[in-house]
Amino acid sequence: MSVLQEVTTASRGSADARSIRDIASARRSVGEPLVDRTVERKPPQLCRIWRIVGLWLRRRHDRHMLRSLSVRDVHDFCPRLSEAEAEMNKPFWRA
């Protein structure tokens, strides 16, 4: 029986109505978890989504910085200007 079920049955007027703290401490002594573990599956999914968004923002920023460089600066690290232009014109979601 979950903690919520125990509390609701206890609050319906049974003779041995216990507080939530008593129920929780009884659960802790038994070793049963107080929290449903299925809720913990969502943060890793959100973390993956935010990593992708962060990667897209970084690509967008890097390509914007590449556009702001002069042709001479681009030639310092990329001998062919066409490669740099191709990288500049890519959408942020493409690697």
C-alpha positions in Angstrom: 0.0 0.0 0.0 1.4 3.4 -0.9 1.8 6.3 1.5 -1.0 8.2 -0.2 -3.3 5.3 0.2 -2.4 4.9 3.8 -3.0 8.5 4.5 -6.4 8.6 2.7 -7.6 5.5 4.5 -6.3 6.9 7.8 -8.1 10.2 7.2 -11.4 8.6 6.5 -12.0 8.1 10.2 -10.4 4.9 11.1 -9.7 4.4 14.8 -5.9 4.4 14.4 -5.5 7.5 12.3 -1.8 8.2 11.9 -0.1 11.3 10.7 1.9 11.4 7.5 5.1 11.7 9.5 4.3 8.4 11.3 3.5 6.6 8.1 6.7 8.0 6.5 8.9 7.0 9.4 7.4 3.5 9.4 8.1 3.2 5.7 11.7 4.3 6.2 12.3 1.7 8.9 10.9 -1.0 6.6 13.1 0.2 3.8 10.4 1.0 1.2 11.0 4.0 -1.0 8.9 7.0 -0.3 9.2 8.4 -3.8 8.0 6.8 -7.0 11.1 6.1 -9.1 9.4 6.6 -12.5 9.6 10.3 -12.0 13.4 10.1 -12.0 13.5 8.9 -15.6 12.5 12.3 -17.0 15.5 14.4 -16.1 18.0 12.4 -18.2 15.6 12.9 -21.2 15.5 16.6 -20.5 19.3 16.7 -20.1 19.7 15.2 -23.5 17.3 17.7 -25.0 19.2 20.6 -23.4 22.5 19.2 -24.6 21.2 19.2 -28.2 19.8 22.7 -27.8 23.2 23.8 -26.3 25.0 22.2 -29.3 22.7 24.0 -31.7 23.3 27.4 -30.0 27.1 26.8 -30.0 27.0 26.0 -33.7 25.0 29.1 -34.4 27.4 31.2 -32.5 30.5 29.7 -34.1 29.1 30.2 -37.6 28.2 33.7 -36.8 31.7 34.3 -35.6 33.0 32.7 -38.8 30.9 35.1 -40.9 32.3 38.1 -39.0 36.0 37.2 -39.9 37.7 38.8 -42.8 38.9 36.8 -45.8 42.5 37.1 -44.6 41.6 35.7 -41.2 39.7 32.8 -42.7 42.7 31.9 -44.9 44.8 31.5 -41.7 43.0 28.3 -40.8 41.2 27.3 -44.0 43.1 27.5 -47.2 40.0 27.2 -49.4 37.4 30.0 -49.0 34.7 27.8 -50.5 34.9 25.4 -47.5 34.6 28.2 -45.0 31.6 29.6 -47.0 29.9 26.2 -47.0 30.4 26.0 -43.2 29.0 29.5 -42.7 25.9 28.8 -44.8 25.0 25.5 -43.1 21.9 25.6 -40.8 22.6 25.2 -37.1 21.1 21.7 -36.8 23.6 20.3 -39.3 27.0 19.1 -38.2 
